[in-house]
Amino acid sequence: MIGGQLWRIAKRNAKRHKAQAIAAAAAVAVGTMVLSASLLAGQAAEGGIRQVAFDVLGQTDETVQSEGDFFVPEEAAEAFTRSVNDRRPDLQVSPAVTHATVARSSQGLTEPGALTIGYPAEEEGFGGFEAVEGADDLTEGVLVNERLADRLDLSAGDELELRYAPPLDPVVPEVTRFEGNLTGAGSAPSGPLDPPLPEESSGPVSETFTFEVDEADERVVGVLGWGSPENSTDLDLALQAPDGTTVENTNGTSGSPDAPAFVNATAQAGNWTAEVRAEAAAEQPFQLFVIVLRPAFSLEELREGRRALADLGPLQERLAEQRATERETVDVAGVVSGEGKGGFTGEPAVFFEMQRLQTLLDREDEVNLVRVSNPGGVREGLEATDDVMPDLEAALNDTKADVDQPSVQALSVEPSKQAVVERAEEAGSQFTRFLTTLSSFTIVAGVLLVVNLFTMLGEERRVEMSVMRALGTKRRQLTATIGLEGLLYAIPGVPVGALAGLGLAYVLVGAVNDFVIGPDSLPIPFVVDWGTILVAAAAGLAITMVAVLLTGVRLSRVNIASGLKDRRDPVSRDPKLAVRATAIVGTLAGLAYLPTGFYTLLVLGPAAVIGAVGWGLTRRYGKRIARFTASAPVVAYGLWTVLAFQDVSAAETSYIVPIRGVMLVIAAVVAVLNAPGLPKLFKGLARRAGRLAPASMVALSYPTRKQLRTGLTASMFALVILVLIFFSTFFTVFEVEPEREAGGYDVHAETRLPVDDLEAWADENLDEQPSSLDRVASSEELPRARIVGGDIVEIDGRPPEYNGPPIDVFYGVTPGFAEENGYELAGRSGTFDSDREAYQAIREDRSNAIVSRVYDADEAGRLGRIDGGEELTVDLGGRSANFTVLGAQRQQYLGGIFVHEDTVRELFPTHGTSILVRVDEGEDPRQVARQLETDFQDLGLNAEDIREQAVQTQQQNARFYTVLQVFLGIGLVIGVASLGIVTAKAALEREQELGIMRAMGIPSEHVTASLVGEALLTALLGIIPGLAVGVAAAYAAFLAFFADAGATFSVPWTSIAILVSISLVATVASTIPPARKAAEKNTAKAVRVRR
């Protein structure tokens, strides 16, 4: 019975105050909307990356391959398949061949990052191709996926030219050094020799050496060196195999020697003989290097082999082999979907029947990839990965025992799909935490609006609630009535907000795809998860009801006697008990940090104690001074915690940021409202208002008199302004400086092939000198290796915090790069006086390294982790290479790890090349980049203007921030709307007061100005502390996270001025209509009105 009566009262109150009901429901809807949008956008990011994993891997769940994608005999793949089938007959296993290529269409369009993939003509368990145009079967010809077709404008029937370097097996050199001394027969040549040659010499004219070659060896190379650059002596070299076959180098003459002399021979097992002959020479010492090359698939062996080549000194460069580029023109039989089998690896791809691709690459009966498909579909197979991995590893061990070849021993099993999905979940959770952290401020603003509305309704219903209490209604029943009324507002607001969040998330994801990710990358697909929407709705309902019920508890404590007379409640008792309780709770919370390590307790606990101390001054100094002394120190302490507490985990950051933000805002608003001398300041301003003085006096006094209402409204504004100002200021730290990013270079080009000298490569492989090189002043060719996965690098035992795709890029420092690059170091070892010395130290000691700012951030995102001396470990399948970090770079471009050039070649035999170019004065870097791409198509060169890319990155960051501004600006709508509602409510509440003002002769427009002035003052009371705290917090965060990295801090005053102006204009626009309506009411009726 009582419950039914309370429900009827709640419904009656809701009907009586339709405007307030609509406003409360709207506030609930907006809060739920931003929460729903945050969760859905994060879910979309996670689901999108997961979907990418399913799209690019399809039915492939695990893969077997070596670190360098080395080829293995097909019999090894067959042995592995048999062993898997013996253990798990429910698994499907199939080999494949992959190889990088440059694709060029007949229209002249080029894709340097294409991939050729060979599948068996018939295979089970991996699905088929989905035709978009033309054929969908490899037996009908070559297929291309949509990604490549779109980039090259390809259709079925078009010709496609492929340019590629045939894959080479990595080899390990075993270097043997011989020394000798010859004197040639006959007369000596004339030349600038010191000492002069005698006319006749009787010394030995030839010398022989023997060495042994094993069965596993592939190649024998002889390198003969002698004399100086001015020497005209000529020596000849011959290598004789065990079967008597002789390969010799007799090039050159005494006047024009072929020095050094090279001889290459196919290896044969047995004893070899090397002979060095002199045709005409003085006494001539020489060095003979015999290099026996054998295949090796162990990265440790490859490193040791590279070190062995160091004995050759300058001869090493002459020994380096350039991989010749070959061409093949094919007809496109069909364009297939970029999902599933046609989307494997996610790259623009050309698909061959496997045997045809093996022939093309001269790799008959060899493969470099084995795919495994688990039972079930694309998604269901993922769940079986943990179960099947032990069996796959056991099957691979059996294969290694059966096929004892080095390439097979280098194979490993990887849970490919599981690894991608795990990264997707981590990326999605980070994005969700980021958005929910931002949206929490808007949610709190919505909660404050609801609390403010119910507070105003409670003041209006003081008489009604007092009558109910006098008639025997208990406080909990009164609280229940208010709660039921709040539920009535939440019932429409929560579902509307949750569904609106669906639309907002769609817009947010679309904006990120359009403005941030761009058309050349895989977009985040929008995924609707109704479970997430229900979670957001439940959370919105719970937050609303908790806020309403807490407000109801406060309102239910109305004093019956004063409420019946519609007077204020008597002054509360001495707050000693509450002060002591707050201080004790705060102390306990602070002490609880010690065993838990939760920094949130260390933020709230001492803040509560500080507030309690100030609150305790009420009896001696009055409420205004006590509130100010309780709140101002809390602001200072809160800002200090931003600077001091830097080791907060990523998970705790998601809630400590909004909690601390709300604490700072409320404390700052209370401090401003109770600032000493503020009433006198307002009175002084009002007296100087001339004819508007009476209206101004009312406008300036009412907000300070109704501090709870003003504080709640100002806090809504301050919260939103705080987060907008904070991010506006904070994002200036990430502004990209094109000159810093360029490092003194103009163009950056990349190729997947190793190139030691671009001009030399052109001389050897092109018919004529490319015209683009005539526009190049200099170039630096850096060996480069790009490793995806983020699981091979640790710094001081901790993996990097990539804050993006987990990709490690290694760059080889050449002598020219060490001497001339302009990339500044933010953190540098104190043993060096300049950045250049640090780069040169890499050339002098191969255990040194320099890292980019990607590796300079810790778990909390704070830059400055690197200051020199850290240990960097590169883990390569059980083997590791250790480096000492000398410093961290300041630029974002060319991010990676910089080590000695030979180290990159040793660690990553299949490396590519980054080419840094300086153009001639007056040349346009963008045009030079385009021309380089055209001239070096055979290399698959991809070139770009570095400064142009830096500007595009800056624009991309600005677009992302704009998206966030729009997202955060929703909270500003709540603040502006709340001012309109508060103005309307205040006008209704003060109808008699406004009527008296009109009766005293104050014009209606002055009354309107008074109400609008109140709203503006309230807005400023939120804007000013929000602005001050936002800038201060941004600066504290800068000092904590980025100052040590050499970043610069600036305040975007223009953006702030625009934001403040929009807020004030919107405030005026939202308050003029209710203010004008109230000012124009009939004066006589207004004066007689009784509530």
ABEGO torsion letter per residue (X at the ends): XAAAAAAAAAAAAAAABAAAAAAAAAAAAAAAAAAAAAAAAAAAAAAAAAAAAAAAAEABABBBBBAAGBBBBAAAAAAAAAAAAAABAABBBBBBBBBBBBBBBAAGBBBAABBBBBBBABBBGAEBBBBABEBABAAAEBBBBAAAAAAAGBBBGBBBBBBBBBBBBBBBBBBBBBBBBBBBBEBBBBEBBOBBBBABBABBABBBBBBBBBAABABBBBBBBBEBAABABBBBBBBBBAAGBBBBBABEBAABBBOBBBBBBBBBBEBBBBBBBBABBBBBBBBBBBBBBBBBABAAAAAAAAAAAAAAEAAAAAABBBBBBBBBBBBBABBBBABEAAABGGBBBBBBBAAAAAAAAGBBGBBABBBBBBBEBAAAAAAAAAAAAAAAAAAAAAAAAABBBAAAAABBBBBAAAAAAAAAAAAAAAAAAAAAAAAAAAAAAAAAAAAAAAAAAAAAAAAAAAAAAAAGBBAAAAAAAAAAAAAAAAAAAAAAAAAAAAAAAAAAAAAAAAAAAEAABBBBBBBBBAAAAAAAAAAAAAAAAAAAAAAAAAAAABBAAAAAAGBBBBBBBBAAAAAAAAAAAAAAAAAAAAAAGBAAAAAAAAAAAAAAAAAAAAAAAEAAAAAAAAAAAAAAAAAAAAAABAABBAAAAAAAAAAAAAAAAAAAAAAAAABBGAAAAAAAAAAAAEAAAAAAAAAAAAAAABAAAAAAAAAAAAAAAAAAAAAAAAAAAABBBAAAAAGGBABBBBBABBBABAAAAAAAABABBBAAAAABABBBBBBBBBBBGGAABBBGGBBBBAGEBBBBBBBBBBAAAAAABABBBABBBAABABAAAAAAAAAABAABBBBBAAAABBAAGBBGABAEGBBBBBBBGGBBBBBBBAEBBABABGBEBBBBAAAAAAABAABBBBBBBBBBBGBBAAAAAAAAAAAAAAAGBBBBBAAAAAAAAAAAAAAAAAAAAAAAAAAAAAAAAAAAAAAAAAAAAAAAAAAAAAAAGBBAAAAAAAAAAAAAAAAAAAAAAAAAAAAAAAAAAAAAAAAAAGBBBBBBAAAAAAAAAAAAAAAAAAAAAAAAAAAABBAAAAAABBX
